[in-house]
Amino acid sequence: MSKKDKEKPVEGIILEALPSATFKVKLANGNEEILAYLAGKMRLYYIKVLPGDKVLLELSPDGKRGRIIRRL
């Protein structure tokens, strides 16, 4: 089983936009707030993400950081 098969995307809501394409995100499955950054394809195609948007995240193994892979 590859690494990609184990990871399940998590939904969240953007709370605040920070510098360097970094965002504060509140996870949908709890009251947890994490820092997340935009995935490369989202930067490449200039996908805009604003506070209040629902997004799909891949979490790091420690669960404190994430990567935004899709805007919903």
Secondary structure, 3 states (H helix, E strand, C coil): CCHHHHCCCEEEEEEEEECCCEEEEEECCCCCEEEEEECHHHHHCCCCCCCCCEEEEEECCCCCEEEEEEEC
